[in-house]
Amino acid sequence: MSFHMHLRAVVEGEARAEAGWLETFMRDAWDVIEVEYAAGVAAAIEKDFGKLHELYEATRVVDPDAGPEWELPVYGGRVVYRSDADRPPFMLLGASDVRAAAGFLAAADFEALWGEAGAKLAPLWKGRLEPAEAEEHKALIKAHIRAHHDGLRAFYGRAAAAGHEVVKAYWY
Protein backbone atom coordinates (compact mmCIF):
# COMPACT_ATOMS: atom_id res chain seq x y z
CA MET A 1 0.00 0.00 0.00
CA SER A 2 1.26 3.46 -0.87
CA PHE A 3 0.52 6.67 0.96
CA HIS A 4 1.84 10.16 0.45
CA MET A 5 1.73 13.63 1.92
CA HIS A 6 1.42 15.94 -1.08
CA LEU A 7 2.11 19.67 -0.62
CA ARG A 8 1.30 22.36 -3.13
CA ALA A 9 2.18 26.05 -2.84
CA VAL A 10 -0.55 28.37 -4.11
CA VAL A 11 -0.97 32.09 -4.52
CA GLU A 12 -2.53 33.59 -1.42
CA GLY A 13 -6.33 33.46 -1.66
CA GLU A 14 -6.33 30.97 -4.58
CA ALA A 15 -7.24 27.83 -2.60
CA ARG A 16 -10.84 27.34 -1.57
CA ALA A 17 -11.70 25.70 1.73
CA GLU A 18 -14.09 23.34 -0.04
CA ALA A 19 -13.40 19.59 -0.11
CA GLY A 20 -14.62 19.10 -3.69
CA TRP A 21 -12.53 21.97 -5.04
CA LEU A 22 -9.45 20.81 -3.10
CA GLU A 23 -9.92 17.22 -4.30
CA THR A 24 -9.93 18.33 -7.95
CA PHE A 25 -7.11 20.84 -7.48
CA MET A 26 -4.81 18.42 -5.68
CA ARG A 27 -5.66 15.43 -7.91
CA ASP A 28 -4.87 17.52 -11.00
CA ALA A 29 -1.63 18.72 -9.36
CA TRP A 30 -0.69 15.10 -8.55
CA ASP A 31 -1.02 14.21 -12.23
CA VAL A 32 1.74 16.73 -13.08
CA ILE A 33 3.81 16.43 -9.91
CA GLU A 34 7.14 16.09 -11.73
CA VAL A 35 6.53 19.38 -13.53
CA GLU A 36 5.53 21.03 -10.25
CA TYR A 37 8.61 19.60 -8.48
CA ALA A 38 10.77 21.17 -11.17
CA ALA A 39 8.93 24.48 -10.74
CA GLY A 40 9.50 24.32 -6.97
CA VAL A 41 5.81 24.58 -6.09
CA ALA A 42 5.20 20.98 -4.98
CA ALA A 43 6.65 18.38 -2.67
CA ALA A 44 5.61 14.90 -1.62
CA ILE A 45 6.80 12.43 0.94
CA GLU A 46 5.88 8.78 0.64
CA LYS A 47 5.18 6.95 3.91
CA ASP A 48 7.73 8.71 6.14
CA PHE A 49 5.93 11.98 6.80
CA GLY A 50 4.78 10.63 10.19
CA LYS A 51 8.42 10.06 11.14
CA LEU A 52 9.17 13.70 10.30
CA HIS A 53 6.34 14.79 12.55
CA GLU A 54 7.81 12.67 15.36
CA LEU A 55 11.22 14.23 14.73
CA TYR A 56 9.75 17.74 14.95
CA GLU A 57 7.78 16.78 18.06
CA ALA A 58 11.13 16.32 19.81
CA THR A 59 11.31 20.13 19.75
CA ARG A 60 9.21 20.07 22.93
CA VAL A 61 12.14 18.37 24.72
CA VAL A 62 15.06 19.99 22.88
CA ASP A 63 13.62 23.51 23.27
CA PRO A 64 10.86 23.58 25.92
CA ASP A 65 10.30 27.30 25.27
CA ALA A 66 9.54 26.73 21.57
CA GLY A 67 6.10 27.53 20.28
CA PRO A 68 3.73 25.25 18.38
CA GLU A 69 5.34 25.93 14.98
CA TRP A 70 6.85 22.43 15.00
CA GLU A 71 3.37 21.09 14.23
CA LEU A 72 2.93 23.08 11.02
CA PRO A 73 5.18 21.36 8.44
CA VAL A 74 3.47 17.95 8.45
CA TYR A 75 0.05 17.90 10.14
CA GLY A 76 -0.61 21.56 10.85
CA GLY A 77 -3.10 23.85 9.20
CA ARG A 78 -6.79 24.45 8.81
CA VAL A 79 -8.69 21.19 8.42
CA VAL A 80 -11.05 20.71 5.47
CA TYR A 81 -12.92 17.45 5.88
CA ARG A 82 -13.91 15.31 2.92
CA SER A 83 -17.43 14.00 2.59
CA ASP A 84 -16.02 10.47 2.93
CA ALA A 85 -15.03 10.30 6.61
CA ASP A 86 -12.74 7.32 5.89
CA ARG A 87 -10.39 9.52 3.88
CA PRO A 88 -7.99 11.98 5.53
CA PRO A 89 -8.86 15.67 5.40
CA PHE A 90 -7.04 18.33 3.44
CA MET A 91 -4.98 20.89 5.33
CA LEU A 92 -4.57 24.55 4.43
CA LEU A 93 -1.80 26.78 5.73
CA GLY A 94 -2.20 30.49 5.23
CA ALA A 95 0.78 32.60 4.25
CA SER A 96 1.56 33.49 7.88
CA ASP A 97 1.57 29.81 8.86
CA VAL A 98 3.79 29.02 5.88
CA ARG A 99 6.24 31.68 7.09
CA ALA A 100 6.11 30.20 10.60
CA ALA A 101 6.73 26.67 9.26
CA ALA A 102 9.61 27.93 7.12
CA GLY A 103 11.09 29.76 10.10
CA PHE A 104 10.83 26.67 12.28
CA LEU A 105 12.47 24.46 9.64
CA ALA A 106 15.24 26.97 8.96
CA ALA A 107 16.08 27.18 12.67
CA ALA A 108 15.58 23.50 13.53
CA ASP A 109 18.71 21.79 14.78
CA PHE A 110 18.39 18.45 12.99
CA GLU A 111 21.19 16.84 15.01
CA ALA A 112 19.62 17.86 18.32
CA LEU A 113 16.20 16.63 17.22
CA TRP A 114 17.71 13.38 15.96
CA GLY A 115 19.56 12.98 19.25
CA GLU A 116 16.23 13.09 21.06
CA ALA A 117 14.04 11.13 18.60
CA GLY A 118 16.45 9.09 16.50
CA ALA A 119 16.32 5.90 18.58
CA LYS A 120 12.56 5.77 18.12
CA LEU A 121 12.76 6.58 14.40
CA ALA A 122 15.53 4.11 13.55
CA PRO A 123 14.96 1.05 15.73
CA LEU A 124 17.89 -1.30 15.65
CA TRP A 125 15.86 -4.53 15.81
CA LYS A 126 18.03 -5.95 18.56
CA GLY A 127 19.03 -9.50 17.91
CA ARG A 128 18.22 -9.36 14.21
CA LEU A 129 21.20 -7.38 12.96
CA GLU A 130 24.89 -7.64 13.67
CA PRO A 131 26.24 -4.49 15.39
CA ALA A 132 27.90 -3.15 12.23
CA GLU A 133 24.72 -3.78 10.21
CA ALA A 134 22.63 -2.07 12.89
CA GLU A 135 24.81 1.05 12.81
CA GLU A 136 24.72 1.12 9.01
CA HIS A 137 20.93 0.76 9.11
CA LYS A 138 20.63 3.60 11.63
CA ALA A 139 22.83 5.84 9.47
CA LEU A 140 20.74 5.08 6.37
CA ILE A 141 17.48 5.89 8.18
CA LYS A 142 18.98 9.12 9.53
CA ALA A 143 20.14 10.16 6.04
CA HIS A 144 16.70 9.32 4.63
CA ILE A 145 14.88 11.41 7.25
CA ARG A 146 17.45 14.21 6.82
CA ALA A 147 16.78 14.30 3.07
CA HIS A 148 13.03 14.66 3.71
CA HIS A 149 13.70 17.39 6.29
CA ASP A 150 15.96 19.26 3.85
CA GLY A 151 13.32 18.94 1.13
CA LEU A 152 10.58 20.33 3.37
CA ARG A 153 12.86 23.16 4.52
CA ALA A 154 13.53 24.13 0.88
CA PHE A 155 9.86 23.81 -0.14
CA TYR A 156 8.51 25.90 2.76
CA GLY A 157 11.33 28.42 2.33
CA ARG A 158 10.40 28.99 -1.32
CA ALA A 159 6.69 29.17 -0.52
CA ALA A 160 7.26 31.66 2.30
CA ALA A 161 9.54 33.83 0.17
CA ALA A 162 6.84 33.99 -2.50
CA GLY A 163 4.10 34.79 0.04
CA HIS A 164 2.26 31.58 -0.88
CA GLU A 165 -0.17 29.44 1.04
CA VAL A 166 0.20 25.65 1.16
CA VAL A 167 -2.40 22.97 0.54
CA LYS A 168 -1.72 19.48 1.87
CA ALA A 169 -3.38 16.26 0.74
CA TYR A 170 -2.77 12.85 2.21
CA TRP A 171 -3.26 10.13 -0.38
CA TYR A 172 -3.84 6.55 0.86
C-alpha positions as CSV (number, residue, x, y, z in Angstrom):
1,M,0.0,0.0,0.0
2,S,1.3,3.5,-0.9
3,F,0.5,6.7,1.0
4,H,1.8,10.2,0.5
5,M,1.7,13.6,1.9
6,H,1.4,15.9,-1.1
7,L,2.1,19.7,-0.6
8,R,1.3,22.4,-3.1
9,A,2.2,26.1,-2.8
10,V,-0.5,28.4,-4.1
11,V,-1.0,32.1,-4.5
12,E,-2.5,33.6,-1.4
13,G,-6.3,33.5,-1.7
14,E,-6.3,31.0,-4.6
15,A,-7.2,27.8,-2.6
16,R,-10.8,27.3,-1.6
17,A,-11.7,25.7,1.7
18,E,-14.1,23.3,0.0
19,A,-13.4,19.6,-0.1
20,G,-14.6,19.1,-3.7
21,W,-12.5,22.0,-5.0
22,L,-9.4,20.8,-3.1
23,E,-9.9,17.2,-4.3
24,T,-9.9,18.3,-7.9
25,F,-7.1,20.8,-7.5
26,M,-4.8,18.4,-5.7
27,R,-5.7,15.4,-7.9
28,D,-4.9,17.5,-11.0
29,A,-1.6,18.7,-9.4
30,W,-0.7,15.1,-8.5
31,D,-1.0,14.2,-12.2
32,V,1.7,16.7,-13.1
33,I,3.8,16.4,-9.9
34,E,7.1,16.1,-11.7
35,V,6.5,19.4,-13.5
36,E,5.5,21.0,-10.3
37,Y,8.6,19.6,-8.5
38,A,10.8,21.2,-11.2
39,A,8.9,24.5,-10.7
40,G,9.5,24.3,-7.0
41,V,5.8,24.6,-6.1
42,A,5.2,21.0,-5.0
43,A,6.7,18.4,-2.7
44,A,5.6,14.9,-1.6
45,I,6.8,12.4,0.9
46,E,5.9,8.8,0.6
47,K,5.2,7.0,3.9
48,D,7.7,8.7,6.1
49,F,5.9,12.0,6.8
50,G,4.8,10.6,10.2
51,K,8.4,10.1,11.1
52,L,9.2,13.7,10.3
53,H,6.3,14.8,12.6
54,E,7.8,12.7,15.4
55,L,11.2,14.2,14.7
56,Y,9.8,17.7,15.0
57,E,7.8,16.8,18.1
58,A,11.1,16.3,19.8
59,T,11.3,20.1,19.8
60,R,9.2,20.1,22.9
61,V,12.1,18.4,24.7
62,V,15.1,20.0,22.9
63,D,13.6,23.5,23.3
64,P,10.9,23.6,25.9
65,D,10.3,27.3,25.3
66,A,9.5,26.7,21.6
67,G,6.1,27.5,20.3
68,P,3.7,25.3,18.4
69,E,5.3,25.9,15.0
70,W,6.9,22.4,15.0
71,E,3.4,21.1,14.2
72,L,2.9,23.1,11.0
73,P,5.2,21.4,8.4
74,V,3.5,18.0,8.5
75,Y,0.1,17.9,10.1
76,G,-0.6,21.6,10.9
77,G,-3.1,23.9,9.2
78,R,-6.8,24.5,8.8
79,V,-8.7,21.2,8.4
80,V,-11.1,20.7,5.5
81,Y,-12.9,17.4,5.9
82,R,-13.9,15.3,2.9
83,S,-17.4,14.0,2.6
84,D,-16.0,10.5,2.9
85,A,-15.0,10.3,6.6
86,D,-12.7,7.3,5.9
87,R,-10.4,9.5,3.9
88,P,-8.0,12.0,5.5
89,P,-8.9,15.7,5.4
90,F,-7.0,18.3,3.4
91,M,-5.0,20.9,5.3
92,L,-4.6,24.6,4.4
93,L,-1.8,26.8,5.7
94,G,-2.2,30.5,5.2
95,A,0.8,32.6,4.2
96,S,1.6,33.5,7.9
97,D,1.6,29.8,8.9
98,V,3.8,29.0,5.9
99,R,6.2,31.7,7.1
100,A,6.1,30.2,10.6
101,A,6.7,26.7,9.3
102,A,9.6,27.9,7.1
103,G,11.1,29.8,10.1
104,F,10.8,26.7,12.3
105,L,12.5,24.5,9.6
106,A,15.2,27.0,9.0
107,A,16.1,27.2,12.7
108,A,15.6,23.5,13.5
109,D,18.7,21.8,14.8
110,F,18.4,18.4,13.0
111,E,21.2,16.8,15.0
112,A,19.6,17.9,18.3
113,L,16.2,16.6,17.2
114,W,17.7,13.4,16.0
115,G,19.6,13.0,19.2
116,E,16.2,13.1,21.1
117,A,14.0,11.1,18.6
118,G,16.4,9.1,16.5
119,A,16.3,5.9,18.6
120,K,12.6,5.8,18.1
121,L,12.8,6.6,14.4
122,A,15.5,4.1,13.6
123,P,15.0,1.0,15.7
124,L,17.9,-1.3,15.6
125,W,15.9,-4.5,15.8
126,K,18.0,-6.0,18.6
127,G,19.0,-9.5,17.9
128,R,18.2,-9.4,14.2
129,L,21.2,-7.4,13.0
130,E,24.9,-7.6,13.7
131,P,26.2,-4.5,15.4
132,A,27.9,-3.2,12.2
133,E,24.7,-3.8,10.2
134,A,22.6,-2.1,12.9
135,E,24.8,1.0,12.8
136,E,24.7,1.1,9.0
137,H,20.9,0.8,9.1
138,K,20.6,3.6,11.6
139,A,22.8,5.8,9.5
140,L,20.7,5.1,6.4
141,I,17.5,5.9,8.2
142,K,19.0,9.1,9.5
143,A,20.1,10.2,6.0
144,H,16.7,9.3,4.6
145,I,14.9,11.4,7.2
146,R,17.4,14.2,6.8
147,A,16.8,14.3,3.1
148,H,13.0,14.7,3.7
149,H,13.7,17.4,6.3
150,D,16.0,19.3,3.9
151,G,13.3,18.9,1.1
152,L,10.6,20.3,3.4
153,R,12.9,23.2,4.5
154,A,13.5,24.1,0.9
155,F,9.9,23.8,-0.1
156,Y,8.5,25.9,2.8
157,G,11.3,28.4,2.3
158,R,10.4,29.0,-1.3
159,A,6.7,29.2,-0.5
160,A,7.3,31.7,2.3
161,A,9.5,33.8,0.2
162,A,6.8,34.0,-2.5
163,G,4.1,34.8,0.0
164,H,2.3,31.6,-0.9
165,E,-0.2,29.4,1.0
166,V,0.2,25.7,1.2
167,V,-2.4,23.0,0.5
168,K,-1.7,19.5,1.9
169,A,-3.4,16.3,0.7
170,Y,-2.8,12.9,2.2
171,W,-3.3,10.1,-0.4
172,Y,-3.8,6.6,0.9
